[in-house]
Each structure stands twice: as structure tokens, then as C-alpha cells.
Amino acid sequence: MKTLIYILFIFTIFLSCKENNNNTQASIQGEWETLFDGSSFDNWKVYLKEDISSAWAMEDGAMVLDKADHSNNIITKSKYTNFILSLEWKIAEGGNSGVFWGVHEDENLNQAYQTGPEIQVLDNERHPDAKANPKYHQAGALYDMVQPSQDVCKSAGEWNACEIKINHKTNQGSVKLNGTLIVKFPVHGQAWDAMVLNSKFKGWEHFGKYHTGHIGLQDHGDKVWYRNIKIKEL
């Protein structure tokens, strides 16, 4: 009898611990994770390298790409699948950059954009890409695939608040720029494949294929700033 009581006691403790652990995990899920707070590049590295580049510096709580030459794309050290990414960006006059997701590192692929779809960062007033129709290259666009419903981008040198949502569970992606929902798109399946076939990425074997991947920030040869970068997993 004593042995049975002892076994029941141990089993009760086990269930209690398991329940507490589940509650802890539930509380962690859905919380914001800071990717850049203005004081450290600990969460970032250059694509295909192990650390950050001297081309990126910290300035007044922001990261700034000040020596752009197309070789300093940076990515998060961690990978993400379903998430909301929140950040602020500003671009130099006539500048171009972008935010990637689903980036997969492969030594045979020398650029992050060869796997990761991009949300455009652009000076809409001065860069010629913003003038083309459809406006697939305008700030906030799903680059070369979905144009923004309206231009809510601020002038070069001013901060823009951007929120990117990627959810493979619901097959929904979206972009909010300065509080306005401007882009919606599927993130996989036939509708996604159709968009790719109608874009410059047609025939790119690895493009958009990785549901889980790194977040990336683009070196397009222009000066750009990012700050207050955080992510919430869904």
C-alpha cells in the first residue's frame, strides 16, 4: 500500500511539473523578441559569414549601413517560420534596400535574395523604380510580385514604421507601412507559385522555397538605417 501511495504521489508531481512547463511555454509563445535594440549586433551576422561587417555601425540607437557595396547583406542568427516582424527604417536620397524572410544559407548562392522574398525599402520620391507601373518595386511592395495599394512612404531621411506578417498556417502575408495595410499576399501554394512565375524570379530553383529561414536586411549599395527591430512568433 505504501508503495502504491508513493507511486501515485510521484505521478501527481510529474503531472504538475508538466502542466507548469506547458504554461511557461504558452506564456513565451506570442511575446516580442528584440532583434536589435540599438546597443548590440549580437543577433545578426553577414550572410555566409560568422559575424557582422564593419560596413554596419550603430548610430543614435539605429544600425546604419554606411559602406554599402552589395556584399554586406546581414541576416538573423536565428530562423523563423510564422511571425510578425516590426521595425523602423529610413533611406538615403535615391536609396534602395529591402527586408528579406525565409533566407537559406547556401555556399552556392552568394546573395540572400536568391532564396528570401523581399519587402522593398525605397526612396519613392527619387528612385526610378518607384515610378514604374505596376508599382512592384515601390516601398512596401512584395518585390516584383505585389504592389502597394497606396503610397504612404515618408521622404528620404525620415523614419518609416513597417510591420511584416508571415503566416504559413493561414497562408497569409501582409505589410503595414506607417500604420496602413498596403500589401496582402499568399505565402505558399499555387497562388504563390503563380506570382513567382510572373516575376523576375521565374526559374529560380531556391527562391521562396524555405518556409523556415533567416530574416535579412539588404545591402543594395545605398546608405540605410534600421532600428527598433523585434519579432513575435505566431
C-alpha positions as CSV (number, residue, x, y, z in Angstrom):
1,M,0.0,0.0,0.0
2,K,2.8,2.4,0.9
3,T,4.5,1.7,-2.4
4,L,1.2,2.4,-4.3
5,I,0.8,5.7,-2.5
6,Y,4.4,6.7,-3.2
7,I,3.9,5.9,-6.9
8,L,0.7,8.0,-7.0
9,F,2.5,10.8,-5.3
10,I,5.3,10.8,-7.8
11,F,2.9,10.7,-10.7
12,T,1.0,13.7,-9.3
13,I,4.2,15.7,-9.1
14,F,5.1,14.7,-12.7
15,L,1.7,15.9,-14.0
16,S,2.0,19.2,-12.0
17,C,5.5,19.8,-13.4
18,K,4.3,19.0,-17.0
19,E,1.4,21.4,-16.6
20,N,3.6,24.2,-15.3
21,N,6.1,23.7,-18.1
22,N,3.2,23.9,-20.7
23,N,2.0,27.1,-19.1
24,T,5.5,28.5,-19.3
25,Q,5.8,27.6,-23.0
26,A,2.4,29.1,-23.7
27,S,3.5,32.4,-22.0
28,I,6.7,32.5,-24.0
29,Q,4.9,32.0,-27.3
30,G,3.5,35.2,-28.7
31,E,5.9,37.5,-26.8
32,W,8.0,40.0,-28.7
33,E,11.7,39.1,-29.1
34,T,14.1,42.0,-29.6
35,L,16.4,41.6,-32.6
36,F,18.0,44.9,-32.4
37,D,17.8,47.5,-29.5
38,G,20.4,49.9,-30.6
39,S,23.2,48.6,-28.4
40,S,24.4,45.3,-29.9
41,F,24.6,43.3,-33.2
42,D,24.6,40.0,-31.2
43,N,21.5,38.7,-33.1
44,W,23.0,39.4,-36.6
45,K,25.7,38.3,-38.9
46,V,26.7,38.9,-42.6
47,Y,25.2,36.3,-45.0
48,L,27.5,33.3,-45.3
49,K,29.8,34.7,-42.6
50,E,30.0,34.2,-38.9
51,D,30.0,37.8,-37.7
52,I,28.9,41.3,-38.5
53,S,30.7,43.5,-41.0
54,S,32.4,46.9,-40.3
55,A,30.2,48.3,-43.0
56,W,27.4,48.3,-40.4
57,A,27.6,50.7,-37.5
58,M,25.4,51.9,-34.6
59,E,24.2,55.5,-34.6
60,D,21.8,57.1,-32.2
61,G,20.1,53.8,-31.4
62,A,19.9,52.6,-35.0
63,M,22.0,50.4,-37.2
64,V,23.3,52.1,-40.3
65,L,24.9,50.6,-43.4
66,D,27.4,53.3,-44.2
67,K,29.8,51.5,-46.5
68,A,27.4,49.8,-48.9
69,D,28.9,47.8,-51.8
70,H,26.3,45.0,-52.3
71,S,28.4,42.5,-50.2
72,N,27.1,43.2,-46.7
73,N,23.6,41.7,-46.5
74,I,23.0,40.7,-42.9
75,I,20.7,38.1,-41.5
76,T,19.5,37.0,-38.1
77,K,21.4,34.2,-36.5
78,S,18.0,32.5,-35.6
79,K,15.5,31.2,-38.1
80,Y,11.7,31.9,-38.1
81,T,8.6,30.4,-39.8
82,N,5.4,32.2,-38.7
83,F,5.9,35.7,-37.3
84,I,5.2,39.4,-37.1
85,L,8.3,41.5,-37.7
86,S,8.2,45.1,-36.6
87,L,10.9,47.6,-37.4
88,E,11.6,51.2,-38.5
89,W,13.7,52.2,-41.5
90,K,14.9,55.3,-43.3
91,I,16.7,55.5,-46.5
92,A,19.2,58.0,-48.1
93,E,18.1,60.1,-51.0
94,G,17.6,57.9,-54.1
95,G,18.4,54.9,-52.0
96,N,17.3,51.3,-52.2
97,S,17.3,48.4,-49.7
98,G,14.9,45.7,-48.5
99,V,13.8,43.2,-45.8
100,F,14.0,39.5,-46.5
101,W,12.5,36.5,-44.9
102,G,12.9,32.8,-45.5
103,V,16.6,33.2,-46.2
104,H,18.5,30.0,-46.6
105,E,22.3,30.0,-46.4
106,D,24.0,28.0,-49.2
107,E,27.6,28.5,-50.3
108,N,26.5,28.1,-53.9
109,L,24.1,31.1,-53.5
110,N,26.0,34.3,-52.9
111,Q,23.1,36.6,-52.2
112,A,20.3,36.4,-49.7
113,Y,17.7,37.4,-52.3
114,Q,18.3,34.1,-54.2
115,T,16.2,32.4,-51.5
116,G,14.5,35.1,-49.5
117,P,11.5,37.1,-50.8
118,E,11.8,40.8,-50.2
119,I,9.7,43.7,-48.9
120,Q,11.0,46.8,-50.6
121,V,12.7,49.7,-48.9
122,L,13.0,52.7,-51.2
123,D,13.1,56.5,-51.6
124,N,9.8,56.7,-53.6
125,E,10.3,60.4,-54.4
126,R,13.6,60.0,-56.2
127,H,14.3,56.4,-57.1
128,P,13.2,55.5,-60.7
129,D,12.0,52.0,-59.5
130,A,9.1,53.8,-57.8
131,K,7.8,55.3,-61.0
132,A,7.3,52.1,-63.0
133,N,3.9,50.5,-63.4
134,P,2.8,48.2,-61.9
135,K,4.5,49.6,-58.8
136,Y,6.1,46.2,-57.9
137,H,9.3,48.0,-56.8
138,Q,7.8,50.8,-54.6
139,A,8.4,51.0,-50.9
140,G,6.4,48.3,-49.1
141,A,5.9,46.1,-52.1
142,L,6.4,42.4,-52.1
143,Y,9.3,42.9,-54.5
144,D,8.4,42.3,-58.2
145,M,5.2,40.5,-57.2
146,V,2.6,42.6,-55.3
147,Q,2.3,46.4,-55.5
148,P,1.2,48.5,-52.5
149,S,-2.4,49.7,-52.6
150,Q,-1.2,53.2,-51.9
151,D,2.0,55.2,-51.3
152,V,2.3,56.0,-47.6
153,C,6.1,56.2,-47.6
154,K,7.8,59.2,-45.9
155,S,10.5,61.2,-47.6
156,A,14.1,60.1,-47.6
157,G,15.8,60.7,-44.2
158,E,12.5,60.2,-42.3
159,W,11.6,57.1,-40.3
160,N,9.0,54.7,-41.6
161,A,7.3,52.1,-39.3
162,C,7.0,48.8,-41.0
163,E,5.2,45.6,-39.9
164,I,5.6,42.4,-41.9
165,K,3.4,39.4,-41.1
166,I,4.2,35.9,-42.5
167,N,1.9,33.0,-41.5
168,H,2.2,29.7,-43.3
169,K,-0.5,28.2,-41.1
170,T,-3.1,30.5,-42.6
171,N,-1.2,31.1,-45.9
172,Q,-1.3,34.8,-45.4
173,G,1.3,37.5,-45.6
174,S,0.9,41.3,-45.2
175,V,2.7,44.6,-44.9
176,K,1.7,47.6,-42.9
177,L,3.6,50.8,-43.6
178,N,3.2,53.7,-41.2
179,G,0.1,52.1,-39.8
180,T,-1.6,51.4,-43.1
181,L,-2.2,47.9,-44.5
182,I,-0.8,48.2,-48.1
183,V,0.0,44.7,-49.2
184,K,-1.5,41.3,-48.8
185,F,-0.3,38.0,-50.4
186,P,-0.3,34.2,-50.1
187,V,3.0,32.8,-48.8
188,H,2.9,29.3,-50.4
189,G,0.9,27.1,-52.7
190,Q,-0.5,27.5,-56.2
191,A,-1.2,31.2,-55.8
192,W,2.3,31.9,-54.6
193,D,3.8,29.8,-57.4
194,A,1.7,31.8,-59.9
195,M,3.1,35.1,-58.6
196,V,6.7,33.8,-58.9
197,L,6.1,32.6,-62.4
198,N,5.0,36.1,-63.4
199,S,8.1,37.7,-61.8
200,K,11.8,38.0,-62.4
201,F,12.2,35.0,-60.1
202,K,10.7,32.6,-62.6
203,G,13.1,29.6,-62.8
204,W,15.0,30.4,-59.7
205,E,15.3,27.0,-58.1
206,H,15.6,28.1,-54.5
207,F,13.5,31.3,-54.4
208,G,10.8,31.3,-51.8
209,K,11.2,27.6,-51.1
210,Y,12.1,27.7,-47.4
211,H,9.2,28.3,-45.0
212,T,11.7,28.4,-42.2
213,G,14.6,30.8,-42.6
214,H,16.6,33.9,-41.5
215,I,15.3,37.5,-41.6
216,G,17.6,39.6,-43.7
217,L,18.5,43.3,-44.4
218,Q,19.8,44.2,-47.8
219,D,22.9,45.9,-48.9
220,H,21.8,47.4,-52.2
221,G,24.7,49.8,-52.4
222,D,23.0,52.7,-50.7
223,K,23.0,54.1,-47.1
224,V,20.1,52.8,-45.0
225,W,19.2,52.8,-41.3
226,Y,17.1,50.3,-39.2
227,R,16.0,50.5,-35.6
228,N,13.6,49.0,-33.0
229,I,13.6,45.6,-34.7
230,K,11.5,43.0,-32.9
231,I,9.7,39.8,-33.8
232,K,6.7,37.9,-32.5
233,E,6.4,34.2,-33.4
234,L,2.9,33.1,-34.3
